[in-house]
Amino acid sequence: MKLSVAMIVKNEEVMLGACIASVKDADEIIICDTGSVDKTLEVIEKLKETYPQIKSYVDYVWNDNFAEARNHAVSKCTGDWILTIDADDTLEEGGIQKMRDIVEKYPKELCFGVHYKAVSGANSHKIPVLYKNCKKVFWKSAIHNHLNTASNYDVGTVINFGYSPAHKLDPKRAFRILKKEVEANRTASRNMYYLAREYSYQRDWIQCLYWADEHLKYGKWALELADAQLLKARSLWNLQRGEEARDACLQAIKINANFREAILFMANMSGQVNKEHWIWMAEVADNSKLLFTRDRVEQPASYYEKVYKANPEGAHKRYASIYADVGSIVGKRTMLDIGCGQGKLSEYTKHYDGFDMAANPYQVADIYTHDYGDYDVYVLLEVLEHLVRDLDVLGKVPVGKEVVFSVPSFDDPAHVRMFTENIVKWRYKDLVKLTSVTRFNTSKDNVWKKDLPASPSYILLCRGQRI
């Protein structure tokens, strides 16, 4: 079986080398350039010295139509099977062999799905990109293009996708093509969904709502419908139409009860009693059968460094009251501040030691590997909600020692979970015997303080003994 790789590229001098290296075991690599103005063509010629199976073409004029361009690349392929891949993608080691194996196992199939996973680790989805070289199979749609047939089996390999710097040269390309496609066909529900998503990126909630509704009139695919309902809910919520937003979010959950992102959004829109139940539900939701699986991942140290740099005193000001409480708890005892946020807590204690998630040589991973040593008190402020393996971190604290930690009730891009007092007790019941939980509500000047009226968003300062 001869396997071809088909690529369309434009201004990909930075990304192309890694992609080609990942598919080097293919019999043929077809690269169609669609108008590069950087050094992409020079890079291709250099790559041919290492990978003689590369054949390049410059005979296609870009027409704002990805399917047309991909079908042009396919027309150059001589293999029995074709893998389509983008320059900012890399196939995992051994992926080509897995493709050969599955084609041999199911020779009558027309195409196979491949698991796409974001380099960031947050998003994943499956797309049929391995397909038979025949007239029955071709690419459709000018943007967010796809094959005209569905896959019955997956290859069992991963393509890691990133973000090419070339996108910055034409940042409105997807938006431009989608608008043109929707105007040409006002019943093309898939394009309407993606246009709504583009408007959500721009935070144009009125247009996002309009196109989400348009999609819902014509859409039939459950995975897209669930995502469109969540887009609608977010639009309505930002337009201060809360009851309608909750109704739309419920529709998303009705379609897929494992839609964790929708469940957490419902929690954010709910009163205190219902909120807790939604968070419980989110804890067991597994994000299965979604159009795009957007799992929460730990942010790298660079994320926190950026936050600190943008507002170096902001977190300190917000947490001053909590820091003061922690200082009074620790007193003159020794303490280790884990993931300390630039060490601001040192101003409130006498015997201080700590290491950070950012802003110094330590990284997030050090929280898992650092030697916690022997201290009287171990403090974790704004840490556990950022970690996938929070139980492992608490488990590193020596048994019998006092633990002080804070957890939030609200959602955030860097949070992997939300908390209420009951959820704190449930999640950490096997590691910490809680002695007190103090609620800090948010004030009008956006500072956490206790002894304020209950606010929808709050921080819980928890104190207990490691068991």
N, C-alpha and C positions, 0 to 999 in steps of 0.2 A: 504494500500500500504506500503510495506516494503522498506525502503531506506537504501542502503549501501553507505559508503564512502570508496573509494579505494585509497591507497597511496603507493608510492614507496619512500623510504628514504635512505639516506646515510650520516652519520656524521651530523645529524641535532639536536644535543642535545640542542642547543640554541633556535631554532625556533619552535620545535615541539609542545611545550606546548600551545602556543597561537593559533596555527592552530587547534589543537584538541578541545580546548575550544570553538572555533567558530563553530564547527560542532557537538557539544555535543548532539544536538537534533535528530541526525540520529539514526536509529535502530541498525546499525552495522558499526563498523569502522575497516576496514582491513588495516593493516600496513605490507608491505613487505620490509624488510631491505635487501639492496643489497651489504652489505659488510662494515658496519660501523666499524671504529677503535677508535671512541671516546666513549662517554657514552650514545649514543643514545639508546641502548638496555636496559640500566638501567633506563633511563628516561621513556621508554615505559612501563616497569614493574611498575614503580611508578604511571604512569598515569592510569593504569588499576584499581588501588585502588579507583580512583575517577570516572572513566568511564568504567564500567564493560563490555560495548558493544565492547571494543577493542579486536581484535584478531590479534596476530602478528605471522609472519613467517620469517624464515631465510633460506629457501630452494631454493633461487634463486641466481645463480652466475652471477654477472654483466658481460655483453657481449657488452658494448658500443652500446646498442640498447634500446632506451626508449620505443618504441612501444612494443617490446617483453616483457620488464619488466612490463609495464602497463597491457598488456593482461594476464600476469601471476597473477597480483594482482586481476584482474577481475575474474579470474577462481576460486578465493577463496570466492567471494561474493555470498551471498544467497538471496539478496534483489531483488525485482521486478525492481527497478531502482537503478542506480549507479551514484554517484558524484565523479569524479576524481579531486583531489586537491593536491597541493604540500605543503611541510612543511613550505615554506616561504610565503605561502598565508594565508589570514584570510577571512572568509566569514562574511559579515555584519550581524548584529543582525537581527533575524527573517528570514534569508535567507532560512533555511531548510523548514520552513512553506510555504514560497513562492514557493518552488520547489514542495512540496506536492500539493499545490493549482493548479499549472499549469498542472501538470501531470493528475490531476482529470479533468481539463477542456479540455485537448486535449489528451485523452488516446491512440489514434491511432498513435501519433507521435513517432518517434524513438529517437529523441534527441532534446535538447533545448540549446540555447546560453546563456552565462552568461557574464556580463560586467566586464572586468578586468580593474582595475585602479591602477596605480603605487602609492605607498606610497608617493612618491615625488610630486604627483599630475600632472606630466607633460605628461605621456603617458597613453593611454587607448586603448583597443580593445575588441572585442567580440569573444568568443570561445565556441563551443559546448562541454560542459564537464558534462552535465546531460543527461544520456541516458538509454535506456531500456536494461535490462540484457537479451540479446538474441544473438544467433549466427550471426544474420544479422549485428550486430554492433560490430566493433573492432577497435583497434588502428593501425595506419600505420605510417611508417617512423621512422628510427633509431634516428633522431634528429629533433627538431621542429615538433614533432609528432602530429597527428590529427586523428580524427575519419574518418571512411570511408564513412560517410554520412553527409550531411549538415542539418542545423537546419532551420526550418520555423518560429519559434517563440523564443523570448527571455524570460527568467525567470522573469526579472524585479528586479534582485538583483545584488549586487556588490561583487566581490572578490578583495580584496586589495593585490597586490603583491609587495614584496620587494626584497631584495638581501641577500641570505644566505651566511654567512661566509664560509660555506662548499665549495662554488665555488672557493675560493682561493686555495684549496687543489689540484684542477685539472683545472687550468685556461684555458687550451687549449683543453678541452674536446670537446666542440662544433666544434671547428676548425678541430680537429682530425677526428671526426666522419663524418663531412661534406665532407672532402677530400676523405675519404674512400668511402662514398656513391656516390659521383660524379664520381669517377673513375670506380665504378661498373656499373653506368648507366649514360651515357653521354647525355641522353635526359631528365633527371629528372630536369625540369626547376625550381621547387620550391627549391631544394637543391642548385642549381646554384645561385639563388637569395640570399639565406642566406649565401652562401660562399662569394659572393661579399660583403655582409654587414660585415662579419667577417674581410675581408681584409681592409674595410674602417676603422674599429676600429683600425687596425694596421697601418693605413695611408700608406698602400702599394697600391698606386693608379694605378700602372700598372696592378697588379693582379685584383684589384677591377674592373677596366675597362673591362678586359678580361672576367671575369665571369658575369658581368652585360650584356655584349653583348651576351654571350652564353645563358643567361636566355632569353633575348629578341628574340632569334631565335625560341625558343620553347614555351615560356610562353603564356598563353591565358587569365589569370585572370587579369582584368583591375586594380584591387587594387595593385597587385604585379608589374604589368607593369609600373604603375605610379611611384612607389617607386624605381624600377630598373632604370628608366630614370633619376631620381634625383641622384642616386648613380653614374650613368654614367656621369652626368653633373659635379658633384663634383670632380670626378676623372680627367676629361678632364681639368677642371679649374686649379686644382693643378698641372697638367702636362703642364700648360701654353698653352693650346689649346682653347683659349677663344671663338672663333666663333663656334666651334663644341660643346663646353659646353653650350652655349646659345641655340643651336639647340636642344640638348638633354633636356634641362630644359623646352623648349617650348613644347616638346612632353609630358612631365609630366603634364604640365598645360593643354594641349590639352585633355588629358585623363580625368583630373579632374580640372576644373576651380576654385574649392574651396580649392586647395592644397596650403595652406598659406605658408608653409615652402619653397615650390618650387618657389612661387611668390616672396618671400623675397630674395631668392638666385638669382633670375633673376634681382632683383633690385640691388643687390651687383655687378652684372656683367655688368651693363648697364651704359651708359653715363648719364649726369646730367638730361637731359630732360626726357628721357625714365624712368630713375630711379624713378622720382617723380610719374609718372603714375603707375608704378608697386607697389609702396608703397600705393597709393590710393586704388588699387585693393586688396592689402593684408588687408587693414583695414576692408573690408566687406567680406572677405573670412572666411568661418566658419569651415573649416577642416572636412566637412562631407564626408562620403563614402571613408575613407582612410583605408589602411591596418593597420597602427598604427597612432592614433591621438596624435600628439606631440604638445600639446598646451603649450604656454609659461606660466611659473609660476614664482611667486616671489621667489627669492633665500632667504634662511634663513640667519640670522646674521652670522652663521658659515662660509658661503661662503665668505663674505666680510672680516671677520677676517683672513681667510686663505690668501686672496689676500694681505691684509696689512702686514701680517707676512712675506710673501714671498718677498715683495718689499716695505718696510715701507716708503721709500722716493720717490718711483717711481711716484705715483700719484701726490704728491706735486710738483715734478719737472715738470711733464707734464702740470700741471694746474697753474703754477706760474704766467704766464701772465694773465690768466683769473682771478685768485685771486686778482691780482693787480688792474685790471679793476673794480672788485666788490668793492674792498676797496675804490677806488676813487669815486664810485657811492654812497656808504654809508656815507663816510666822518666821521663826528663826531656824526651822528645820531645813535640811538639804532637799533640793528638788532637781529633777530633770525635766526640762521643757522640750517636748517632742514635736517637731515641726512648728517651730515657735513663732514664725512671722516676724523676722528681723530682731528677735530677742527683746521686744518691748516689755515683756513681763519681768525682765530683770530689774526694771525700775521700781518694782513693788515688793521685791523679796531680797533677803540678805545673802543666802547661800545658793547661788544660781548656777546652773549649767544647762546647756541646751544645744540642739542642732536644728537646722532649718530645712524646709522643703525647697527653698530658693534663696536668692540674694547672698549666697556664700558657696563654698565648694561642694556642700552637700546637695544631694538630689533626692527626689521623691523616693527612689528605690532604697536609699539609705535608711529610711524609716523601718524597712523590713530587715535590714542586715546589720544596722549599727548595734554595738554592744550597749545595752541599757544600764549596765553597772549596778551599783548598790546605793540607792538614795532613799530618803524617808517618804517623799511624795513624787508621783509621776503625773505630769500635767499634759493634756492634749486638748488644746483649744483650736477649733476650726480645723480638725484633722480627720476624724473618723468618717465624716460624710464624704470626704474626698477619696477614700480608699476602697478598692474592691475587697481587699483582704484585711478589713478592719479587725476581724476576730483574731487574726494572726498577730496583729500589733498589740492588742490588749493582752494576748496570751504571753507576750514576751516580758510583761511586767512581773517581777517576782511575786510569788504568792505571799500574802500577808501584808503587802505594802498598800499604802493609800493611793487611790487614783482619783484625779479630778479631770473631767473632760466636758467639753461643750458640744452640743449638737443642734442643728437648726430644724425648724418646722417647715421651711419653704424650699421650693425648687430653684435650681440655679444651674447654668451650663457646666459648672465644675463639680456639682454634687452628684453622687451616684445613688443617694437615697435621702428620704426625708424622715422626720421623727415626730412623735408625740411622746408624752411621758410613758404611756402604756407600751409603746413600741420600743422605747429605750429599755424598759424592764424586761420585755420579752427577748429582745435581740441579745442582750448581754447577761442574761440570768445565770449562765453557767460560768461566767468569768468574773463578775463583779457583784458584790453584795452592796446595794445602794443604801446610803445612810441619809442622803438628802438630794432633792431636785429643786432647783430654784429657777423660776421663769423670769426672763428678761424681755420685756416688751419693747417695741420700737417707739421712740418719742417723735414729736413733730419735727425736730431737727435731725431725725434719722440716726439717733444714738440709742444703743441698747441700755435700758434701765429697768431695775425691778421697782416694785411698788407703783407701777403705772397701770392704768386700765388695760384690760386684755386687748391685744392687737392681733390681727390675722397672722402676721409673721412674728415669730419670737425665737429666742435662743434659750435652750435649757442648759443650765450649769449643774452637772451631776458630780456627786461626791460619794465614794464608796471604798470598799476594801477588796483587793484582788483575792479571789478564792480558788 
